[in-house]
Amino acid sequence: MSSPFAARTSVEAVEEGMLLAPKFDAHGLIPVVTTDADTGEVLMHAYMNEAALLKTLETGEAHYYSRSRQHLWHKGSTSGLVQTVQQLLIDDDQDCLWMKVKVFGLGASCHVGYRSCFYRQISPGELANGPVALTFTETNKTFNPVAVYGDAPNPTQL
């Protein structure tokens, strides 16, 4: 089967063309920023390989590539936190994706139980004589990860 992606023939074709020509990195991955389609809230950052991108395009549901397990995973296959794609954008040089999704199930995307994987804040300009402190931006978990995943939540199970 031939690739559904266009060849990267020129800067002009990549930046101004009408064909998808994603640039995967040396490991065959492309970064994906995933946001809530309604609120714009950043839910997570992950990676796709060619198979994950093709499966996402085919099904309309988010599929990612787990770098830790080196395995394709369908978001929500274990947890029920399925992400349905509302819009998929690619940046100017086609090496980064932005996916706007609706989250089903419990309405969360983080395996730790918070709605967003970005539930802690780093305060710029506050370097101390020790480790930099984090501040929680979400104080209540959306779900109990132990109840969903068992004793040892694993981000690659999502």
VOPAGU-2260 file (C-alpha; in pm, 1 decimal, decimal comma):
REM VOPAGU-2260
SITE   aa  ch    i         X         Y         Z
SITE  MET   A    0       0,0       0,0       0,0
SITE  SER   A    1     136,7     342,0     -89,3
SITE  SER   A    2     153,5     615,0     171,4
SITE  PRO   A    3    -141,7     856,0     186,0
SITE  PHE   A    4     107,1    1130,3     273,5
SITE  ALA   A    5     267,7    1351,3      11,8
SITE  ALA   A    6     641,9    1358,9     -44,4
SITE  ARG   A    7     825,3    1654,9     107,6
SITE  THR   A    8     952,6    1790,0    -225,2
SITE  SER   A    9    1010,4    2157,5    -144,6
SITE  VAL   A   10     972,3    2416,2     129,1
SITE  GLU   A   11     696,6    2579,6     -74,4
SITE  ALA   A   12     504,0    2253,1    -109,5
SITE  VAL   A   13     532,3    2180,7     263,9
SITE  GLU   A   14     451,4    2533,3     388,0
SITE  GLU   A   15     197,4    2648,6     130,6
SITE  GLY   A   16      80,2    2328,9     -36,1
SITE  MET   A   17    -252,8    2152,8     -10,4
SITE  LEU   A   18    -119,7    1803,2      67,4
SITE  LEU   A   19     -35,0    1646,8     402,1
SITE  ALA   A   20     339,3    1574,3     419,9
SITE  PRO   A   21     414,3    1522,1     790,6
SITE  LYS   A   22     774,6    1528,2     908,1
SITE  PHE   A   23     834,1    1251,2    1158,4
SITE  ASP   A   24    1150,7    1279,1    1368,3
SITE  ALA   A   25    1446,6    1037,5    1365,9
SITE  HIS   A   26    1241,2     799,6    1584,0
SITE  GLY   A   27     944,0     812,8    1345,5
SITE  LEU   A   28     738,2    1036,5    1577,4
SITE  ILE   A   29     554,7    1366,9    1551,5
SITE  PRO   A   30     446,5    1565,3    1862,2
SITE  VAL   A   31      76,4    1626,1    1926,1
SITE  VAL   A   32     -74,0    1892,3    2151,4
SITE  THR   A   33    -429,1    1792,4    2246,8
SITE  THR   A   34    -682,3    2051,0    2363,9
SITE  ASP   A   35   -1049,4    2048,2    2460,7
SITE  ALA   A   36   -1248,6    2150,7    2152,3
SITE  ASP   A   37   -1497,5    2355,4    2355,6
SITE  THR   A   38   -1277,6    2530,6    2612,3
SITE  GLY   A   39    -935,9    2537,0    2445,2
SITE  GLU   A   40    -781,8    2390,1    2761,9
SITE  VAL   A   41    -460,1    2198,4    2698,4
SITE  LEU   A   42    -529,9    1839,0    2797,6
SITE  MET   A   43    -210,9    1658,9    2706,5
SITE  HIS   A   44      99,8    1635,0    2492,8
SITE  ALA   A   45     190,6    1306,9    2328,6
SITE  TYR   A   46     338,3    1160,8    2012,4
SITE  MET   A   47     209,3     981,1    1705,5
SITE  ASN   A   48     393,2     759,0    1466,3
SITE  GLU   A   49     266,2     707,3    1112,1
SITE  ALA   A   50      36,2     421,6    1219,7
SITE  ALA   A   51    -117,9     628,6    1501,8
SITE  LEU   A   52    -180,3     923,4    1270,0
SITE  LEU   A   53    -336,6     697,2    1008,0
SITE  LYS   A   54    -556,4     524,1    1270,3
SITE  THR   A   55    -666,3     864,6    1406,4
SITE  LEU   A   56    -756,7     980,8    1055,0
SITE  GLU   A   57    -937,0     653,5     984,3
SITE  THR   A   58   -1142,6     634,3    1306,2
SITE  GLY   A   59   -1184,5     996,4    1416,7
SITE  GLU   A   60   -1064,1     893,7    1763,5
SITE  ALA   A   61    -723,7     976,3    1912,6
SITE  HIS   A   62    -451,0     716,0    1878,0
SITE  TYR   A   63    -101,7     782,1    2007,3
SITE  TYR   A   64     233,5     610,5    2018,7
SITE  SER   A   65     364,7     521,7    2364,1
SITE  ARG   A   66     736,9     591,5    2377,2
SITE  SER   A   67     774,2     399,5    2704,8
SITE  ARG   A   68     605,9      83,4    2574,1
SITE  GLN   A   69     689,6     141,3    2207,2
SITE  HIS   A   70     332,6      56,8    2119,4
SITE  LEU   A   71      32,9     213,7    1945,4
SITE  TRP   A   72    -250,5     295,3    2189,0
SITE  HIS   A   73    -609,2     407,3    2146,6
SITE  LYS   A   74    -682,6     679,3    2402,7
SITE  GLY   A   75    -954,9     548,5    2630,5
SITE  SER   A   76    -935,4     180,0    2538,2
SITE  THR   A   77    -878,8      92,3    2905,6
SITE  SER   A   78   -1016,5     396,5    3087,7
SITE  GLY   A   79   -1315,6     490,4    2871,0
SITE  LEU   A   80   -1166,6     841,7    2836,6
SITE  VAL   A   81   -1202,6     833,2    2457,9
SITE  GLN   A   82   -1105,6    1146,7    2267,4
SITE  THR   A   83   -1306,7    1212,7    1951,7
SITE  VAL   A   84   -1130,9    1442,8    1708,8
SITE  GLN   A   85   -1317,3    1761,4    1624,7
SITE  GLN   A   86   -1032,2    1928,9    1438,3
SITE  LEU   A   87    -677,2    1827,1    1350,5
SITE  LEU   A   88    -429,3    2096,2    1251,1
SITE  ILE   A   89     -67,4    2079,6    1141,2
SITE  ASP   A   90     189,2    2357,2    1178,6
SITE  ASP   A   91     362,5    2544,6     897,3
SITE  ASP   A   92     650,3    2303,9     842,0
SITE  GLN   A   93     430,4    2000,9     915,0
SITE  ASP   A   94     630,2    1868,3    1209,6
SITE  CYS   A   95     378,5    1921,8    1491,3
SITE  LEU   A   96       6,2    1845,3    1527,5
SITE  TRP   A   97    -266,5    2021,8    1725,5
SITE  MET   A   98    -568,8    1806,6    1793,5
SITE  LYS   A   99    -893,8    1952,3    1928,2
SITE  VAL   A  100   -1104,5    1681,7    2090,5
SITE  LYS   A  101   -1417,3    1605,8    2288,6
SITE  VAL   A  102   -1344,5    1376,9    2582,0
SITE  PHE   A  103   -1597,3    1109,0    2668,1
SITE  GLY   A  104   -1628,3     889,6    2971,3
SITE  LEU   A  105   -1536,1    1084,0    3282,8
SITE  GLY   A  106   -1434,3    1395,1    3087,8
SITE  ALA   A  107   -1068,6    1370,2    3187,9
SITE  SER   A  108    -751,9    1298,4    2993,4
SITE  CYS   A  109    -489,7    1243,8    3263,8
SITE  HIS   A  110    -412,3     898,0    3403,0
SITE  VAL   A  111    -342,4    1059,3    3744,2
SITE  GLY   A  112    -711,0    1152,4    3772,5
SITE  TYR   A  113    -703,6    1520,7    3680,7
SITE  ARG   A  114    -890,3    1663,1    3382,8
SITE  SER   A  115    -570,0    1785,9    3216,4
SITE  CYS   A  116    -219,9    1641,0    3230,9
SITE  PHE   A  117    -104,4    1998,9    3296,0
SITE  TYR   A  118    -228,7    2026,4    3655,2
SITE  ARG   A  119      83,0    2186,0    3807,2
SITE  GLN   A  120     238,6    2525,3    3752,2
SITE  ILE   A  121     601,0    2639,7    3748,4
SITE  SER   A  122     650,1    3000,3    3857,5
SITE  PRO   A  123     914,7    3173,2    3641,5
SITE  GLY   A  124    1168,0    3385,9    3826,9
SITE  GLU   A  125    1145,2    3188,7    4149,5
SITE  LEU   A  126    1467,3    2991,5    4146,5
SITE  ALA   A  127    1557,6    2883,1    4496,8
SITE  ASN   A  128    1855,6    2716,6    4657,6
SITE  GLY   A  129    1692,0    2381,5    4602,1
SITE  PRO   A  130    1448,3    2215,0    4366,8
SITE  VAL   A  131    1196,7    2445,6    4196,8
SITE  ALA   A  132     855,0    2421,6    4363,1
SITE  LEU   A  133     536,8    2333,2    4175,2
SITE  THR   A  134     189,8    2470,5    4250,0
SITE  PHE   A  135    -124,0    2269,2    4174,9
SITE  THR   A  136    -366,9    2439,3    3936,0
SITE  GLU   A  137    -626,5    2162,7    3972,3
SITE  THR   A  138    -716,5    2069,2    4327,3
SITE  ASN   A  139    -982,4    1805,0    4271,3
SITE  LYS   A  140    -936,4    1491,2    4070,1
SITE  THR   A  141   -1201,6    1407,5    3812,6
SITE  PHE   A  142   -1177,3    1037,0    3891,0
SITE  ASN   A  143    -998,9     792,6    4119,2
SITE  PRO   A  144    -721,9     631,7    3911,6
SITE  VAL   A  145    -701,1     327,0    4139,7
SITE  ALA   A  146   -1071,8     256,6    4079,2
SITE  VAL   A  147   -1020,8     285,9    3701,2
SITE  TYR   A  148    -681,0     119,6    3656,0
SITE  GLY   A  149    -622,4     -81,9    3972,1
SITE  ASP   A  150    -333,2     -43,5    4215,6
SITE  ALA   A  151     -67,3      85,4    3975,9
SITE  PRO   A  152    -195,4     342,4    3723,6
SITE  ASN   A  153       5,2     332,2    3406,4
SITE  PRO   A  154     -11,5     619,5    3155,5
SITE  THR   A  155      43,2     381,3    2868,4
SITE  GLN   A  156    -279,4     195,1    2952,3
SITE  LEU   A  157    -489,9     491,8    2846,6
